[in-house]
Amino acid sequence: MNAYFSNVSIRFRIILLPIPILLFLLILLFLFLRMQNADIEFTSKELKGIQILKPVYSVLKVGLTKLKIGNESTDELVPLVSEGTKLILTSGIMTEEINQVKDWNQDVKVKSFDTNSAHQFIHHTQSLAIKIGDFSHLILDPELESYYQMDIILFQVPELWKHVAVLKEVIRDEYLGENRNKKQFLDTSNTKAILSIHGIETICLNIENSNTKSLESALKYQSKIKDNITQVKTKCKSYVEELKKVFLNETIKPESADELFSIIHKGTSLGSDIQNESILILENILQDRVSEQRWQRMMNFIIVMIALSLSIALIWIIFKSINLPLRTILVKIEELSSGNADLTKKLPSFGENEIGEISGSINRFLSQLHDIIVQLKHSVNQVEKSSEQLKHDASSVSDNAAGLASTTEESAASLEELSSSFEVMFGSITDETKNISKIAEEIRNIEYSIVNIEKELSQLSIESVTSTQLAEKGNGSIRSTDQSMEEIRVATKEISGIVGLITDISEQTNLLALNASIEAARAGDAGKGFAVVAEEISKLADKTRTSVKNIMVLITKSDTAVNAGIDHVNETVNVLNEIVGQSNRIQMGVTKLKSEISSQSNSLTNVSNELIELQSLAESIETSCQEQKRTSEDMVVSVNSLSGNAQELAQSSEDLNRVSVTISSVAKTISTIANSFVTS
């Protein structure tokens, strides 16, 4: 599951987060509507029960008339039972397999009723009515306003009719057979009549009590129920008084039973009136209840849908409040990872929360990185300027070294010629001694040559001093470059320290995300959303750590390049120091050579002034010539050494030029990296 969700964007996961809650609400709505539909169906079934009770009780009222003597035929009942059965089956409340339905239809298959069959039919009809009340939930109705009316319809009125049937049975017994001719009622008949009349009085009282209790709950129908109470009192009292008059007050029974059947049958009409009024009230109560239940169902549905809509709107607002900051931070981190970041633009404040802390840490990182990059750009500019100056100085040193090498080569050639002249002079010293004029002339030539050599040596000394000064100036520039390199190295170390700080922040963020995931796991389902956010923060920290590693690689490359530049600068410093030493040695050689040349010039002057003593001093001249030969050889060696040093100086200047080019290249590389970040 984690592997699957790792490939899903955090935005989609936030959208998925409230779906279980919404699904739970929809299921609750479905169950609630289902429960309300069940209540409506319950009440609707009660209404159906009322509708099919009407024909059943109509059949029962007709059946009561069959207890009258001479009215026992069932022809009138057959179509009523058939129609009632059809209505029962059509309603779906009962099936034809129900025993009460079978017994009811079986009773009317006889052509006429006797006392037993009539009582059986009345009993089966009442049983069927009770069964209908059971199947249609009328008996199970928990509401008081309908319960007492149901009690009147299903129990009190049928019980009244039972007593009416008993009274009719008493009349049948009195006017059939041997009892027909008796003038008074039998004692058993009187007893049955008294019990039935008392039962009717009790039932009337119960009906009155049931209506009274209905007043407390059926407030809407109070006036109607009060009218029923009044009518029940009046009609019951009148009916009971008539019965008492017939069975208790009269001592002689009437000659005809028809009058008695008419009086007793008023109880059937009385029960029918009471039952019809109660059925009407019960129907109205149930219809009002169905309407109210349907209205409540609609209102509850509307309320739930409004709550669901508000929940969705709130979820969308929360989603935007999380998604926008995360997206802004992600865009900034991707910008940093690309290496073309604008360090002047900061992340906005997202409040005092985890995302706000992350954005604050990134803003502090951007500020420190901005300062480092600005300092790095400044140092790189200084390095570029120093490298250009070094390159220019190296070129100047190279040109001077080339001139010095050319001059030393000419001096070496002149010294070689001088050495050859000394050879010739030494070989022909005897001839020269004899020819003073020729010697004097040669000495003048030598003196002229020595003057030229002295001039060349003076020029060489000046150029040697210039070379030394240039070398010392180059040495100073190189030392400035070395100092700039050291500043770059210090800045690089500071960057490394800041990158280490960023790495620590990333690791602390990752640890915080891990702790948040652990707490979310402890919280269970309630913490799943927080676990998703913690996982995304962990990924963000990993990505930050990757970016920091890339920056560290660039810093390492920069540090390596700076170290290489420092090594080249140190080599250049060593070479320049060697050049300065060589220049000093050349200057000392030139000074020594000038001294020797001056000495030779003085000697030749003395020779020229002392031509008279030339003969006597021939041996001295020969010795001097030998010394001059050795001196010239030493001079040739010194000049050759000076030429080699000049060539080494030219080579060192070329190396210095290459070092300056390398430093310039490294500085441009660092400048390119630093310029990829916008700081202004």
C-alpha positions in Angstrom: 0.0 0.0 0.0 2.8 2.4 0.9 4.5 1.6 -2.4 1.3 2.4 -4.3 0.8 5.7 -2.5 4.4 6.7 -3.0 3.6 7.1 -6.7 0.6 9.2 -6.0 0.9 13.0 -5.7 0.3 14.6 -2.3 -2.4 16.7 -3.8 -4.3 13.6 -4.9 -3.8 12.0 -1.5 -5.2 15.1 0.3 -8.2 14.8 -2.0 -8.6 11.1 -1.1 -8.2 11.9 2.6 -11.9 12.9 3.3 -13.4 10.3 1.0 -13.8 7.7 3.8 -15.6 10.3 6.0 -17.9 11.3 3.1 -18.5 7.7 2.3 -19.4 7.1 6.0 -21.8 10.1 5.9 -23.4 8.8 2.7 -23.8 5.4 4.3 -25.4 7.0 7.4 -27.7 9.0 5.2 -28.7 5.8 3.4 -29.3 4.0 6.6 -31.2 6.9 8.1 -33.4 7.2 4.9 -33.9 3.5 5.0 -35.1 3.7 8.6 -37.4 6.5 7.8 -38.7 4.7 4.7 -39.4 1.7 7.0 -41.4 4.0 9.3 -43.3 5.3 6.4 -43.9 1.8 5.1 -45.0 0.8 8.6 -47.6 3.5 8.8 -48.7 3.0 5.1 -49.3 -0.7 6.0 -51.5 0.4 8.9 -53.5 2.5 6.5 -54.0 -0.5 4.2 -55.0 -2.5 7.3 -57.7 0.1 8.0 -59.0 -0.1 4.5 -59.4 -3.9 4.5 -60.9 -3.9 8.0 -63.9 -1.9 6.7 -65.3 -4.7 4.5 -64.5 -7.3 7.1 -66.5 -5.5 9.8 -69.3 -4.8 7.3 -69.6 -8.5 6.8 -69.5 -9.0 10.6 -72.4 -6.5 11.0 -74.4 -8.4 8.3 -73.5 -11.7 10.0 -75.0 -10.5 13.3 -78.4 -10.1 11.6 -78.3 -13.8 10.7 -79.0 -14.6 14.3 -82.5 -13.3 13.8 -85.1 -16.0 13.5 -86.1 -16.5 9.9 -83.1 -14.6 8.6 -80.5 -17.4 8.6 -79.8 -17.6 4.8 -76.1 -17.0 3.8 -76.9 -15.8 0.2 -76.4 -12.1 1.3 -73.0 -12.9 2.9 -71.4 -14.8 0.0 -70.7 -11.8 -2.3 -69.6 -9.6 0.6 -67.1 -12.3 1.8 -65.9 -12.8 -1.8 -65.4 -9.1 -2.3 -63.7 -8.7 1.1 -61.4 -11.7 0.4 -60.4 -10.1 -2.9 -59.6 -6.8 -1.3 -57.5 -8.6 1.4 -55.5 -10.5 -1.2 -55.0 -7.5 -3.4 -53.6 -5.4 -0.5 -50.7 -7.9 -0.1 -51.0 -8.0 3.6 -52.3 -11.5 3.7 -52.4 -14.5 1.4 -55.2 -17.0 0.7 -53.1 -19.6 2.6 -53.8 -17.9 5.9 -56.1 -20.2 8.0 -58.4 -17.3 9.0 -59.0 -16.4 5.4 -59.8 -20.1 4.6 -62.2 -20.4 7.6 -63.9 -17.2 6.7 -64.7 -18.3 3.2 -65.6 -21.8 4.4 -68.3 -20.5 6.7 -70.4 -19.0 4.0 -70.5 -22.2 1.9 -73.6 -23.4 4.0 -77.0 -22.3 2.8 -78.2 -21.1 6.1 -76.8 -20.5 9.6 -77.9 -22.1 12.8 -76.9 -20.8 16.2 -73.6 -22.6 16.3 -72.6 -21.8 12.7 -73.6 -18.2 13.1 -71.5 -17.9 16.3 -68.6 -19.7 14.4 -68.8 -17.2 11.5 -68.8 -14.2 13.9 -65.8 -15.7 15.8 -63.9 -16.4 12.5 -64.7 -12.9 11.3 -63.3 -11.3 14.5 -60.2 -13.6 14.4 -59.6 -12.5 10.8 -59.9 -8.8 11.8 -57.4 -9.4 14.7 -55.1 -11.1 12.2 -55.3 -8.2 9.8 -54.5 -5.8 12.7 -51.5 -8.0 13.5 -50.2 -8.3 9.9 -50.8 -4.6 9.2 -49.0 -3.5 12.4 -52.1 -1.8 13.8 -51.7 -3.8 17.0 -48.0 -3.1 17.2 -48.4 0.7 16.8 -46.4 2.2 19.7 -48.0 5.7 19.4 -50.7 6.4 22.1 -52.8 8.6 19.9 -53.4 5.7 17.5 -53.2 2.8 20.0 -56.5 3.7 21.9 -58.4 4.2 18.7 -57.1 0.8 17.5 -58.2 -0.7 20.8 -61.8 0.6 20.2 -61.8 -0.6 16.6 -60.3 -4.1 17.1 -61.3 -5.0 20.6 -63.9 -2.9 22.3 -66.5 -2.7 19.5 -66.2 -6.4 18.5 -66.6 -7.3 22.2 -69.8 -5.2 22.2 -71.0 -7.1 19.2 -70.3 -10.4 21.0 -72.7 -9.3 23.8 -75.2 -8.3 21.2 -74.9 -11.7 19.7 -75.4 -13.3 23.1 -78.6 -11.3 23.6 -79.8 -12.4 20.1 -79.1 -15.9 21.0 -81.1 -15.5 24.2 -84.1 -14.3 22.1 -83.7 -17.2 19.8 -83.7 -19.6 22.7 -86.8 -17.9 24.2 -88.9 -17.9 21.0 -88.0 -21.3 19.5 -89.1 -24.7 20.6 -90.9 -25.3 24.0 -89.9 -21.9 25.4 -91.8 -20.1 22.7 -95.1 -20.3 24.6 -93.8 -19.3 28.0 -94.9 -15.9 29.3 -91.7 -15.0 31.1 -88.0 -15.3 30.3 -86.1 -18.2 31.7 -83.8 -17.7 34.6 -80.8 -18.7 32.5 -81.9 -16.2 29.8 -82.2 -13.5 32.4 -78.8 -14.3 33.8 -77.2 -14.2 30.3 -79.0 -11.0 29.5 -77.9 -9.3 32.8 -74.3 -10.4 32.2 -74.4 -9.1 28.6 -76.0 -5.8 29.6 -73.3 -5.4 32.3 -70.7 -6.2 29.7 -72.1 -3.6 27.3 -72.0 -1.0 30.1 -68.4 -1.9 30.8 -67.4 -1.8 27.2 -69.1 1.6 26.8 -67.1 2.8 29.8 -63.9 1.4 28.3 -64.6 3.1 25.0 -65.2 6.4 26.8 -61.9 5.9 28.7 -60.0 5.1 25.5 -61.3 8.3 23.8 -60.4 10.3 26.9 -56.8 9.0 26.9 -56.6 9.8 23.2 -57.3 13.4 24.0 -54.0 13.7 25.7 -51.9 12.8 22.6 -54.2 13.5 19.6 -54.4 17.3 20.2 -55.4 17.9 16.6 -58.6 15.9 16.9 -59.7 16.8 20.4 -63.0 18.3 19.3 -63.9 15.3 17.3 -62.9 12.9 20.1 -64.9 14.9 22.6 -68.0 14.7 20.3 -67.5 10.9 20.2 -67.3 10.7 24.0 -70.6 12.6 24.3 -72.3 10.5 21.6 -71.0 7.3 23.2 -72.3 8.3 26.6 -75.7 9.3 25.2 -76.2 6.3 22.9 -74.8 3.7 25.3 -77.0 5.0 28.1 -80.1 5.0 25.9 -79.3 1.5 24.6 -78.6 0.0 28.0 -81.8 1.5 29.4 -83.8 -0.1 26.6 -82.2 -3.4 27.3 -82.8 -3.2 31.0 -86.4 -2.2 30.4 -86.9 -5.4 28.3 -85.0 -7.9 30.4 -85.2 -6.5 33.9 -88.2 -4.3 34.2 -90.7 -6.2 32.2 -92.1 -9.4 33.8 -93.8 -10.7 30.7 -92.0 -11.2 27.5 -93.4 -9.8 24.3 -95.4 -12.1 22.1 -93.2 -11.4 19.0 -89.4 -11.7 18.8 -89.1 -9.1 16.0 -89.5 -6.2 18.4 -86.8 -7.6 20.7 -84.4 -8.3 17.8 -84.9 -4.7 16.6 -84.0 -3.3 20.1 -81.0 -5.6 20.5 -79.8 -4.9 16.9 -79.5 -1.2 17.9 -76.3 -2.4 19.6 -74.9 -3.4 16.2 -75.6 0.0 14.8 -74.2 1.6 18.0 -71.0 -0.4 17.6 -70.8 0.4 13.9 -71.2 4.2 14.6 -68.5 4.1 17.3 -66.2 2.0 15.1 -66.7 4.2 12.0 -65.9 7.4 14.0 -62.7 5.8 15.4 -61.7 4.4 12.0 -62.1 8.0 10.6 -60.0 9.4 13.4 -57.4 6.7 13.1 -57.2 7.1 9.3 -56.6 10.9 9.7 -54.0 10.3 12.4 -52.1 7.8 10.2 -52.3 10.0 7.1 -51.0 12.9 9.1 -48.2 10.7 10.4 -47.2 9.5 6.9 -47.2 13.1 5.7 -45.1 14.2 8.7 -42.7 11.3 8.2 -42.3 12.1 4.5 -41.7 15.8 5.4 -39.2 14.9 8.0 -37.4 12.5 5.6 -37.2 15.3 3.0 -36.0 17.9 5.6 -33.4 15.4 7.0 -32.2 14.7 3.5 -31.9 18.4 2.7 -30.1 19.0 6.0 -27.6 16.1 5.4 -27.0 17.3 1.8 -26.3 20.9 3.1 -24.0 19.5 5.7 -22.3 17.4 3.1 -21.9 20.4 0.8 -20.4 22.5 3.6 -18.1 19.6 4.5 -16.9 19.4 0.9 -16.4 23.2 0.8 -14.4 23.1 4.1 -12.3 20.2 2.8 -11.6 22.1 -0.4 -10.5 25.2 1.7 -8.2 23.0 3.9 -6.8 21.3 0.7 -5.9 24.7 -0.8 -4.4 25.9 2.5 -2.0 22.8 2.5 -1.4 22.5 -1.3 -0.5 26.1 -2.0 2.4 26.4 0.5 3.8 23.0 -0.4 3.7 23.8 -4.1 5.4 27.2 -3.5 8.2 25.5 -1.4 8.6 22.7 -4.1 8.9 25.3 -6.9 11.6 27.2 -4.9 13.6 24.0 -4.1 13.4 22.9 -7.8 14.7 26.4 -8.6 17.6 25.9 -6.2 18.3 22.4 -7.6 18.5 23.7 -11.2 21.4 26.0 -10.2 19.7 29.2 -11.6 18.1 30.4 -8.4 17.1 34.0 -7.7 18.5 34.5 -4.2 16.8 37.9 -3.8 13.3 36.3 -3.8 12.2 34.8 -0.4 9.4 32.4 0.4 6.3 34.0 1.9 5.3 33.4 5.5 2.9 30.5 5.9 2.1 31.0 9.6 3.4 29.3 12.8 3.2 25.7 11.6 5.5 23.0 10.2 5.3 24.4 6.7 6.0 27.9 8.0 9.1 26.6 9.9 10.4 24.9 6.7 9.9 28.1 4.7 11.6 30.1 7.4 14.6 27.7 7.4 14.8 27.9 3.6 14.7 31.7 3.7 17.5 31.8 6.3 19.5 29.4 4.0 18.8 31.7 1.0 20.0 34.8 3.0 23.3 33.1 4.0 23.8 31.7 0.5 23.2 35.2 -0.9 25.9 36.7 1.3 28.3 33.9 0.4 27.7 34.2 -3.4 28.1 38.0 -3.2 31.4 37.6 -1.4 32.5 34.9 -3.8 31.7 37.1 -6.8 33.8 39.9 -5.3 36.7 37.6 -4.6 36.5 36.1 -8.1 36.6 39.6 -9.6 39.8 40.4 -7.6 41.3 37.1 -8.7 40.6 37.9 -12.4 42.1 41.3 -12.0 45.2 39.9 -10.3 45.6 37.2 -12.9 45.4 39.7 -15.7 48.1 41.9 -14.0 50.2 38.7 -13.4 49.8 37.8 -17.1 50.9 41.3 -18.1 53.9 41.3 -15.7 54.9 37.8 -16.9 54.8 39.0 -20.5 57.0 42.0 -19.6 59.5 39.8 -17.7 59.6 37.4 -20.7 60.3 40.3 -23.1 63.1 41.6 -20.8 64.5 38.2 -20.4 64.6 37.7 -24.2 66.5 41.1 -24.5 68.9 40.1 -21.7 69.6 36.7 -23.4 70.3 38.5 -26.7 72.6 41.0 -25.0 74.5 38.3 -23.2 74.9 36.3 -26.4 76.5 39.4 -28.1 78.7 39.9 -25.0 79.8 36.3 -25.2 80.6 36.7 -28.8 82.7 39.8 -28.1 84.5 38.1 -25.2 85.3 35.1 -27.5 86.7 37.5 -30.0 88.7 39.2 -27.2 90.0 35.8 -26.1 91.1 35.1 -29.7 92.8 38.5 -29.8 94.6 37.6 -26.6 95.7 34.4 -28.2 97.1 36.2 -31.2 98.6 38.9 -28.9 100.2 36.2 -26.8 101.5 34.3 -29.9 103.1 37.4 -31.4 104.1 39.2 -28.2 107.7 39.3 -29.4 106.7 40.9 -32.7 104.6 43.4 -30.9 107.3 44.3 -28.6 109.5 45.2 -31.5 106.8 47.3 -33.2 105.8 49.8 -30.6 103.7 51.8 -33.0 101.8 48.7 -33.9 101.4 47.7 -30.3 100.2 51.2 -29.4 97.7 51.0 -32.2 96.5 47.6 -31.0 96.3 48.9 -27.5 94.1 51.8 -28.6 91.9 49.3 -30.4 91.8 47.2 -27.3 91.0 50.3 -25.2 88.2 51.2 -27.6 86.8 47.7 -27.4 87.1 47.8 -23.6 85.1 51.0 -23.6 82.4 49.4 -25.7 82.4 46.4 -23.5 82.1 48.7 -20.4 79.1 50.4 -22.1 77.5 47.1 -22.8 78.1 45.9 -19.3 76.6 49.1 -17.9 73.5 48.5 -20.1 73.4 44.9 -19.0 73.6 46.0 -15.4 70.7 48.4 -15.9 68.6 45.7 -17.6 69.5 43.3 -14.8 68.3 45.7 -12.2 65.1 46.2 -14.2 64.6 42.5 -14.5 65.1 42.2 -10.7 62.5 44.9 -10.1 60.0 43.3 -12.5 60.6 39.9 -10.9 60.1 41.4 -7.4 56.9 43.2 -8.6 55.7 39.9 -10.1 56.5 38.2 -6.9 54.3 40.8 -5.0 51.4 40.3 -7.5 51.7 36.5 -7.0 51.6 37.0 -3.3 48.5 39.1 -3.7 47.0 36.3 -5.8 48.0 33.8 -3.2 46.2 36.0 -0.5 43.1 36.2 -2.8 43.2 32.4 -3.2 43.4 32.0 0.5 40.3 34.3 0.9 38.5 32.1 -1.7 39.5 29.0 0.3 38.1 30.6 3.5 34.9 31.5 1.8 34.6 28.0 0.5 35.1 26.6 4.0 32.3 29.0 5.2 30.1 27.7 2.4 30.9 24.1 3.4 30.0 25.0 7.0 26.7 26.5 5.9 26.0 23.5 3.7 26.7 21.3 6.8 24.2 23.4 8.7 21.6 22.9 5.9 22.4 19.1 6.0 21.7 19.2 9.8 18.4 21.0 9.2 17.5 18.5 6.5 18.3 15.6 8.8 16.3 17.2 11.7 13.4 17.8 9.3 13.6 14.2 8.2 13.7 13.1 11.9 10.7 15.4 12.6 8.8 13.8 9.7 9.7 10.3 11.1 8.4 11.3 14.6 5.3 12.7 13.0 4.8 9.4 11.1 5.2 7.5 14.3 2.6 9.7 16.1 0.3 9.4 13.1 0.6 5.6 13.3 -0.3 5.7 17.0 -3.3 7.9 16.2 -4.6 5.3 13.8 -7.1 6.3 11.1 -7.4 9.8 12.5 -3.7 10.3 11.8 -3.5 9.0 8.3 -3.7 12.5 6.8 -1.0 13.7 9.1 1.1 10.7 8.1 0.8 11.6 4.5 1.9 15.2 5.1 4.8 13.8 7.3 5.9 11.5 4.5 5.8 14.4 2.0 7.9 16.5 4.3 10.4 13.6 4.6 10.7 13.5 0.8 11.1 17.3 0.8 14.0 16.9 3.3 15.6 14.1 1.1 15.3 16.4 -1.9 16.9 19.2 0.0 19.7 16.9 1.1 20.3 15.9 -2.5 20.5 19.5 -3.6 22.9 20.2 -0.7 25.1 17.3 -1.9 25.1 18.8 -5.4 26.2 22.2 -4.0 28.8 20.4 -1.9 30.2 18.8 -5.1 30.4 22.2 -6.7 32.1 23.6 -3.6 34.6 20.7 -3.6 35.4 21.3 -7.3 35.9 25.0 -6.5 38.1 24.2 -3.5 40.1 21.7 -5.7 40.5 24.4 -8.4 41.6 27.0 -5.8 44.1 24.5 -4.2 45.5 23.9 -7.7 45.7 27.7 -8.3 47.5 28.1 -4.9 49.9 25.4 -5.9 50.6 27.1 -9.2 51.0 30.4 -7.4 53.4 28.9 -5.0 55.4 27.5 -7.9 55.3 30.9 -9.6 56.6 32.5 -6.3 59.4 30.0 -6.2 60.3 30.6 -9.8 60.2 34.4 -9.3 62.4 34.1 -6.2 64.8 32.0 -8.3 64.6 34.7 -11.0 65.3 37.4 -8.4 68.3 35.4 -7.2 69.6 34.8 -10.7 69.2 38.6 -11.5 71.1 39.5 -8.3 73.9 37.1 -9.3 74.0 38.5 -12.8 74.2 42.0 -11.4 77.1 40.9 -9.2 78.9 39.3 -12.2 78.4 42.4 -14.3 79.8 44.5 -11.5 82.8 42.3 -11.2 83.2 42.3 -14.9 83.0 46.1 -15.0 85.7 46.1 -12.3 87.9 43.9 -14.4 87.2 45.9 -17.5 88.2 49.1 -15.6 91.3 47.4 -14.4 92.2 46.4 -17.9 91.5 49.9 -19.1 93.8 51.3 -16.5 96.5 48.7 -17.4 96.2 49.6 -21.1 96.4 53.2 -20.2 99.6 52.5 -18.3 100.9 50.5 -21.2 100.1 53.3 -23.5 101.8 55.8 -21.2 104.7 53.6 -20.6 105.5 52.6 -24.2 109.1 53.6 -23.6 109.3 51.0 -20.9 107.6 48.4 -23.1 110.7 46.6 -24.0 111.8 46.2 -20.5 108.4 45.2 -19.4 107.9 42.6 -22.2 107.9 39.8 -19.7 105.4 41.7 -17.6 103.3 42.2 -20.7 103.5 38.5 -21.5 102.4 37.7 -17.9 99.7 40.3 -18.2 98.6 38.8 -21.4 98.3 35.4 -19.8 96.3 36.9 -17.0 94.1 38.7 -19.5 93.5 35.4 -21.3 92.4 33.7 -18.1 90.2 36.7 -17.3 88.6 36.7 -20.7 88.0 33.0 -20.4 86.3 33.6 -17.0 84.3 36.4 -18.6 83.2 34.1 -21.3 82.1 31.6 -18.7 80.3 34.3 -16.7 78.6 35.7 -19.8 77.5 32.2 -20.9 76.1 31.6 -17.4 74.3 35.0 -17.6 72.9 33.9 -21.0 71.7 30.6 -19.5 70.1 32.5 -16.6 68.4 34.8 -19.0 67.0 31.9 -20.9 65.8 30.3 -17.6 64.2 33.7 -16.7 62.4 33.7 -20.1 61.2 30.1 -19.5 60.1 31.0 -16.0 58.2 34.0 -17.3 56.4 31.7 -19.8 55.5 29.3 -17.0 54.3 32.3 -15.0 52.2 33.3 -18.0 50.6 29.8 -18.2 49.9 29.9 -14.4 48.2 33.3 -14.8 46.1 31.8 -17.7 45.2 28.8 -15.4 44.2 31.2 -12.6 42.1 33.2 -15.0 40.4 30.0 -16.2 39.7 28.9 -12.6 38.4 32.3 -11.7 36.0 32.3 -14.8 34.7 28.9 -13.8 34.0 30.1 -10.2 32.5 33.2 -11.7 30.2 31.2 -13.9 29.0 29.1 -11.0 28.5 32.2 -8.8 26.7 34.1 -11.6 24.1 31.3 -11.9 22.6 32.6 -8.7 20.8 36.0 -8.9 21.9 38.3 -6.0 20.7 41.7 -7.2 
